[in-house]
Amino acid sequence: MKSKAPFVLVLIGVILGLLLSLMRIVSYFVLKRIDWSVSDSLQMFEGLMLWHLILSITGIILSLVLIFYVVRIGKKLTRKDSIVVTVLGGLGIFLGLGIGGVLVLIGGIIGIVKSDKS
């Protein structure tokens, strides 16, 4: 029986990345709702929060792309699919998926190694 570890890791990573991105968007709007009327020193903080909002939105988009891709390929990861998932996981690390991107990357690498053995 073929191992389902790469598929499970990719799926968990994508779901985790999606949830973390949604939580970051919620935290942005919660902090934005609080009235920050201290001084100009918080303009840099607002810029960082806006950057995190942009990363969260790209993380959600990348998570949705990965979810549809993983659902399309099913539980049969081929070498080509594993390479695509690995590249998207690597991008996800830098584009807002965080630890979910790491799990997707590990799942893709395991899929590549498993496809070489068979």
PATOR-392363 format. One record per residue: residue number from 1; residue in one letter; y, x, z of N, C-alpha, C, O in turn. Coordinates in pm, 1 decimal, decimal comma. Each point is the difference from the previous one (the first is absolute). Layout:
N
[NUM a [Y X Z] [Y X Z] [Y X Z] [Y X Z]];
...
***
This chain:
118
[1 m [-119,0 84,8 0,0] [119,0 -84,8 0,0] [124,1 88,4 0,0] [8,9 96,9 75,4]];
[2 k [84,3 -130,9 -158,9] [121,7 77,8 -12,7] [93,0 -26,0 118,8] [9,4 -112,5 49,1]];
[3 s [58,4 216,7 -4,0] [88,6 -11,4 115,7] [124,6 -81,0 -35,6] [56,0 14,6 -108,7]];
[4 k [-14,0 -99,0 200,8] [120,3 -80,8 -19,5] [118,3 57,0 76,8] [104,4 -64,5 9,9]];
[5 a [-119,8 185,3 44,8] [106,2 60,0 81,0] [130,7 16,9 -77,0] [105,2 -31,9 55,3]];
[6 p [-105,8 80,7 -180,9] [128,3 12,5 -70,2] [69,2 -134,4 -18,7] [121,2 -11,0 18,5]];
[7 f [-197,2 -90,1 -54,6] [56,8 -133,4 -21,6] [60,9 -54,3 128,9] [110,5 -54,4 -0,4]];
[8 v [-183,4 69,6 110,1] [47,0 -51,0 129,0] [125,5 75,2 45,3] [95,1 -61,8 47,7]];
[9 l [-94,5 194,4 -62,5] [118,1 78,2 39,0] [122,0 -38,5 -82,3] [109,8 -14,7 53,7]];
[10 v [-129,1 -1,5 -183,3] [112,1 -38,2 -86,0] [52,1 -137,7 39,4] [120,9 -20,8 9,1]];
[11 l [-211,2 -71,8 14,1] [40,7 -135,5 36,5] [73,4 -3,2 134,6] [103,4 -65,6 12,8]];
[12 i [-156,4 135,7 86,5] [66,2 5,9 131,0] [136,4 67,8 -11,9] [97,6 -45,5 59,6]];
[13 g [-90,9 153,9 -136,5] [126,5 70,5 -18,2] [106,0 -85,5 -66,6] [116,5 2,6 39,6]];
[14 v [-156,6 -78,2 -140,4] [95,1 -86,1 -70,5] [50,3 -111,4 91,4] [119,6 -28,7 3,5]];
[15 i [-209,6 -33,0 69,3] [40,3 -108,1 91,1] [89,7 54,0 110,6] [99,9 -62,7 35,3]];
[16 l [-135,0 178,6 19,5] [82,2 61,7 104,0] [137,9 37,2 -53,8] [100,9 -22,6 66,8]];
[17 g [-96,1 79,3 -186,8] [128,4 34,6 -61,0] [86,4 -122,0 -25,2] [121,5 4,4 19,6]];
[18 l [-183,5 -113,4 -62,9] [74,0 -123,5 -23,9] [57,2 -55,5 130,3] [116,2 -40,3 5,0]];
[19 l [-197,4 38,3 99,5] [47,2 -51,4 129,1] [111,4 86,9 58,2] [98,2 -52,4 52,5]];
[20 l [-112,9 184,5 -61,5] [104,7 88,5 52,5] [129,6 -14,1 -78,6] [108,5 4,7 58,1]];
[21 s [-118,4 -22,0 -189,1] [120,7 -20,2 -80,2] [69,2 -130,5 37,5] [122,7 -5,1 9,8]];
[22 l [-200,1 -99,0 10,9] [59,0 -127,5 42,3] [65,4 11,7 137,3] [106,5 -57,1 23,4]];
[23 m [-170,5 131,5 67,7] [58,8 19,4 133,2] [130,6 78,3 -8,4] [93,7 -27,9 74,8]];
[24 r [-86,5 126,1 -165,4] [124,3 76,3 -15,2] [112,2 -86,9 -54,6] [115,5 15,4 39,8]];
[25 i [-148,1 -105,5 -129,7] [102,9 -90,3 -52,8] [50,2 -93,0 109,9] [120,3 -23,8 11,5]];
[26 v [-211,1 -28,4 68,5] [39,9 -86,6 111,4] [86,8 77,2 98,8] [100,7 -52,2 47,8]];
[27 s [-139,0 176,4 -16,9] [80,3 78,7 94,5] [137,8 31,3 -56,5] [97,1 7,3 75,3]];
[28 y [-86,9 11,4 -207,0] [130,9 22,9 -61,2] [91,2 -119,7 23,7] [115,0 16,4 40,7]];
[29 f [-165,9 -136,7 -65,9] [84,3 -118,1 15,6] [28,7 -31,2 146,4] [105,3 -55,3 31,7]];
[30 v [-197,5 89,9 57,8] [26,6 -18,5 143,2] [112,2 93,3 43,8] [92,5 -42,1 69,5]];
[31 l [-100,5 168,9 -110,0] [106,1 94,0 36,8] [131,1 -33,5 -69,9] [107,2 22,8 56,0]];
[32 k [-114,0 -76,0 -175,9] [121,5 -37,1 -71,9] [67,9 -119,9 66,7] [122,3 -13,2 -3,2]];
[33 r [-203,0 -72,8 63,0] [54,9 -119,1 65,4] [76,7 37,0 127,3] [96,1 -67,7 36,7]];
[34 i [-138,4 174,4 29,8] [71,3 45,8 119,0] [135,1 54,9 -44,4] [8,1 75,7 -96,7]];
[35 d [95,4 -112,9 165,9] [134,3 41,5 -39,3] [24,7 143,9 43,4] [15,1 28,4 118,9]];
[36 w [-11,1 61,7 -215,9] [26,7 141,2 28,2] [148,1 26,4 -26,9] [36,4 41,2 -110,1]];
[37 s [47,1 -64,0 207,1] [143,5 22,9 -19,8] [48,6 114,9 87,6] [105,0 -10,0 63,6]];
[38 v [-180,8 118,3 -60,2] [37,5 111,9 86,1] [105,9 85,7 -68,0] [112,9 9,2 48,1]];
[39 s [-148,6 53,2 -159,2] [96,1 84,5 -71,0] [-59,2 39,8 -134,6] [-97,2 -58,8 -47,5]];
[40 d [158,6 160,2 -12,3] [-47,7 47,8 -129,8] [-127,8 82,1 11,0] [-62,7 30,4 -101,5]];
[41 s [23,8 5,5 221,9] [-120,0 83,6 15,4] [-126,9 -74,2 -40,7] [-102,8 62,7 -25,8]];
[42 l [109,0 -193,9 20,0] [-118,5 -76,4 -37,5] [-12,3 -22,1 -150,0] [-96,5 -61,3 -45,6]];
[43 q [193,6 110,7 -32,3] [-11,5 -14,3 -144,8] [-118,8 79,4 -52,9] [-67,5 -43,9 -93,1]];
[44 m [41,5 160,5 151,9] [-116,2 77,5 -40,6] [-127,3 -75,1 37,2] [-96,5 -0,2 -76,4]];
[45 f [95,5 -63,2 192,5] [-115,2 -78,4 42,6] [-24,1 -116,1 -95,9] [-114,6 -30,9 -32,5]];
[46 e [221,5 -33,2 -12,5] [-14,4 -109,4 -96,1] [-56,2 50,1 -131,3] [-80,6 -68,3 -63,2]];
[47 g [122,3 186,7 21,5] [-55,0 58,8 -121,9] [-148,6 27,6 11,9] [-76,1 -24,2 -93,7]];
[48 l [34,7 75,0 209,4] [-143,0 24,5 22,6] [-78,4 -130,2 2,2] [-110,5 -7,2 -53,9]];
[49 m [166,5 -94,5 115,3] [-68,6 -128,8 4,4] [-11,5 -60,6 -139,8] [-101,2 -62,0 -32,7]];
[50 l [204,2 79,7 -49,5] [-6,1 -48,6 -137,5] [-106,0 76,3 -79,5] [-71,8 -58,8 -80,9]];
[51 w [62,2 189,7 104,5] [-102,6 80,6 -66,6] [-139,8 -47,0 41,2] [-89,8 -8,0 -83,8]];
[52 h [71,3 -22,8 211,5] [-129,2 -51,2 46,1] [-29,7 -137,4 -60,6] [-115,7 -31,6 -27,8]];
[53 l [218,4 -49,2 7,4] [-20,3 -129,2 -65,1] [-47,1 19,2 -143,9] [-91,4 -68,8 -45,4]];
[54 i [153,3 161,4 -25,6] [-40,7 27,7 -138,1] [-143,0 52,0 -4,1] [-79,0 -42,3 -84,5]];
[55 l [44,9 133,9 175,4] [-137,2 50,7 5,1] [-99,4 -109,9 35,0] [-111,6 -1,7 -52,0]];
[56 s [150,6 -88,6 138,3] [-89,3 -110,1 36,6] [-25,3 -92,5 -118,2] [-112,5 -45,7 -20,5]];
[57 i [215,5 18,4 -56,1] [-17,3 -85,8 -117,6] [-90,2 67,6 -102,4] [-87,2 -65,0 -57,6]];
[58 t [107,1 195,3 33,9] [-89,4 70,2 -93,1] [-141,6 7,4 55,9] [-96,8 -3,4 -76,0]];
[59 g [83,9 13,4 208,1] [-132,5 -0,6 62,0] [-71,0 -132,3 -20,2] [-120,7 -2,9 -24,2]];
[60 i [194,1 -106,4 33,9] [-59,5 -131,9 -23,6] [-43,2 -13,4 -145,9] [-109,2 -49,3 -28,4]];
[61 i [194,2 92,8 -63,3] [-35,2 -7,7 -142,1] [-123,5 84,0 -29,2] [-91,0 -45,4 -69,3]];
[62 l [87,2 167,6 121,8] [-115,3 87,2 -21,9] [-125,1 -57,3 65,3] [-109,1 10,8 -56,0]];
[63 s [123,0 -71,0 172,4] [-115,0 -63,1 66,1] [-55,0 -114,9 -83,2] [-121,4 -14,4 -14,6]];
[64 l [210,2 -66,7 -39,5] [-46,1 -111,8 -82,4] [-68,3 48,9 -127,1] [-101,3 -56,2 -41,6]];
[65 v [156,3 160,8 -20,4] [-65,0 58,0 -118,3] [-138,8 51,0 35,8] [-96,1 -24,2 -73,0]];
[66 l [85,6 94,5 184,9] [-129,7 52,3 42,5] [-97,7 -111,4 36,5] [-118,8 9,9 -30,8]];
[67 i [166,8 -115,2 95,7] [-88,7 -111,4 35,1] [-57,5 -63,6 -126,5] [-120,5 -23,9 -8,2]];
[68 f [206,2 -3,5 -90,1] [-49,9 -60,5 -123,2] [-93,4 94,6 -74,8] [-97,6 -44,2 -60,6]];
[69 y [126,9 173,7 64,6] [-86,6 97,1 -66,9] [-135,9 7,3 68,4] [-103,4 1,6 -66,8]];
[70 v [103,1 2,7 199,5] [-126,6 8,9 74,1] [-81,0 -128,1 -17,1] [-122,4 6,2 -12,1]];
[71 v [187,5 -121,2 10,8] [-71,8 -125,7 -22,3] [-58,8 -2,8 -141,2] [-110,4 -50,4 -20,7]];
[72 r [183,7 104,1 -75,3] [-47,4 1,0 -137,9] [-123,5 87,3 -17,3] [-94,4 -38,2 -69,2]];
[73 i [95,2 155,6 132,0] [-114,1 89,9 -19,0] [-117,8 -37,8 87,7] [-111,3 47,6 -22,5]];
[74 g [133,4 -132,3 121,9] [-110,3 -42,0 86,4] [-49,3 114,1 86,2] [76,6 89,3 36,1]];
[75 k [-204,7 -92,2 -3,0] [-56,3 102,9 87,0] [-58,8 116,4 -77,9] [-55,8 91,8 60,2]];
[76 k [66,8 -93,1 -191,7] [-54,3 108,1 -82,1] [113,1 94,6 -39,9] [62,2 -19,0 -104,5]];
[77 l [-35,7 118,0 184,5] [103,4 97,9 -32,7] [-58,1 104,5 -94,6] [-93,6 71,4 36,2]];
[78 t [148,1 -62,0 -156,2] [-39,9 107,4 -90,5] [88,6 120,7 26,7] [93,1 -6,9 80,2]];
[79 r [-122,0 116,3 -146,9] [80,0 121,7 18,4] [145,3 -24,3 -42,0] [92,7 42,0 69,3]];
[80 k [-73,3 -109,6 -182,2] [135,8 -27,5 -48,2] [76,2 -87,9 99,1] [117,3 24,7 28,3]];
[81 d [-183,8 -126,3 23,7] [64,1 -87,6 98,8] [35,6 76,6 126,6] [105,8 -22,0 59,0]];
[82 s [-194,3 111,9 -17,5] [26,6 80,2 119,9] [119,0 92,0 -20,4] [78,8 21,3 92,1]];
[83 i [-65,2 33,6 -212,7] [114,7 87,6 -28,5] [129,9 -80,8 2,9] [100,1 45,4 55,3]];
[84 v [-101,4 -164,7 -114,6] [119,7 -85,3 0,8] [37,4 -38,3 142,9] [117,2 4,5 37,2]];
[85 v [-216,7 -42,2 42,6] [25,4 -37,7 139,4] [53,0 119,1 78,9] [88,7 -15,9 83,9]];
[86 t [-142,7 136,2 -110,1] [46,8 119,9 69,6] [145,5 29,9 -33,5] [79,0 32,2 88,8]];
[87 v [-43,4 -42,8 -216,0] [139,1 25,1 -40,5] [93,7 -103,9 62,2] [106,8 34,8 50,5]];
[88 l [-146,6 -161,8 -54,0] [84,3 -103,8 60,5] [9,1 16,3 151,5] [104,1 -28,7 59,1]];
[89 g [-212,1 74,5 4,1] [4,6 26,6 143,7] [92,4 115,5 33,1] [72,7 -4,2 99,3]];
[90 g [-75,3 108,8 -183,4] [91,6 112,5 19,5] [144,7 -42,8 -14,7] [86,0 42,6 77,0]];
[91 l [-59,0 -127,0 -176,0] [135,2 -54,5 -14,4] [36,4 -88,0 118,9] [114,1 -0,4 46,3]];
[92 g [-212,8 -73,8 2,2] [24,0 -90,5 111,7] [39,4 70,5 127,5] [74,5 -54,8 81,2]];
[93 i [-124,3 177,0 -62,4] [38,3 76,2 119,3] [150,7 21,2 2,0] [63,2 -9,4 105,2]];
[94 f [-5,8 37,9 -221,5] [142,8 29,4 -7,2] [85,5 -123,1 -28,2] [121,6 3,9 18,7]];
[95 l [-183,4 -112,9 -63,4] [78,2 -117,7 -37,9] [-19,2 -118,5 92,6] [6,1 -114,5 -44,6]];
[96 g [-29,1 139,3 171,7] [6,2 -108,7 95,2] [-130,3 -52,2 54,8] [2,9 -88,0 86,0]];
[97 l [-118,3 137,1 -130,8] [-124,8 -50,3 56,9] [-37,1 70,7 129,0] [-71,6 -56,6 82,7]];
[98 g [118,4 178,0 -63,7] [-27,1 73,1 123,3] [-146,6 28,0 20,8] [-66,1 55,0 -88,1]];
[99 i [13,8 -92,4 204,5] [-139,6 26,6 34,0] [-94,7 -76,9 -91,9] [-112,1 44,7 -24,4]];
[100 g [155,5 -158,4 -26,1] [-80,6 -73,3 -97,5] [-19,8 80,7 -127,1] [-107,7 -2,5 -59,5]];
[101 g [211,7 74,2 17,6] [-11,2 87,4 -117,1] [-97,7 113,1 22,9] [-71,3 40,4 -91,8]];
[102 v [67,5 11,5 214,4] [-95,8 105,8 33,4] [-142,5 -53,1 -11,3] [-87,1 67,5 -54,8]];
[103 l [62,6 -188,0 106,3] [-134,0 -58,7 -9,1] [-39,8 -26,6 -144,7] [-115,1 22,0 -37,5]];
[104 v [208,8 -69,0 -43,7] [-28,6 -22,5 -141,6] [-32,1 132,3 -68,1] [-92,6 8,0 -80,7]];
[105 l [169,1 95,7 113,2] [-23,7 132,4 -57,4] [-137,6 52,8 38,4] [-72,0 52,1 -85,1]];
[106 i [35,1 -64,9 210,9] [-131,8 46,2 45,8] [-111,0 -80,1 -68,3] [-100,6 57,0 -42,2]];
[107 g [118,5 -188,5 31,4] [-99,3 -82,8 -68,1] [-17,0 39,4 -145,5] [-111,8 2,6 -51,5]];
[108 g [222,8 28,2 -15,2] [-7,5 44,4 -139,3] [-70,5 133,1 -14,8] [-79,0 18,6 -92,5]];
[109 i [107,0 74,8 183,5] [-65,7 131,2 -5,4] [-149,3 -14,3 26,1] [-80,9 63,6 -67,5]];
[110 i [43,7 -146,2 164,5] [-142,7 -23,2 26,5] [-65,8 -63,7 -122,5] [-113,4 33,5 -34,2]];
[111 g [184,3 -124,9 -31,3] [-53,4 -61,7 -121,4] [-22,2 100,8 -111,0] [-99,0 -8,8 -72,7]];
[112 i [190,6 105,5 58,5] [-16,7 104,3 -101,8] [-120,4 86,4 32,4] [-80,5 30,2 -88,0]];
[113 v [67,5 9,8 214,5] [-112,4 84,8 40,7] [-132,2 -73,7 -18,7] [-96,9 57,6 -49,4]];
[114 k [92,5 -185,4 88,9] [-123,5 -78,3 -13,8] [-36,4 -19,9 -146,8] [-118,1 -0,8 -34,8]];
[115 s [219,1 -15,3 -52,2] [-30,5 -20,2 -141,7] [-50,1 128,6 -64,6] [-74,9 -5,5 -97,6]];
[116 d [115,2 122,2 150,6] [-50,8 127,3 -51,5] [-146,6 19,2 35,1] [-74,9 59,3 -77,7]];
[117 k [33,0 -108,7 193,6] [-138,0 18,2 44,5] [-97,3 -88,7 -76,4] [-117,1 34,6 -15,6]];
[118 s [165,8 -149,9 -32,3] [-92,6 -90,3 -69,1] [1,0 17,1 -150,2] [-73,0 -69,6 -70,5]];
***
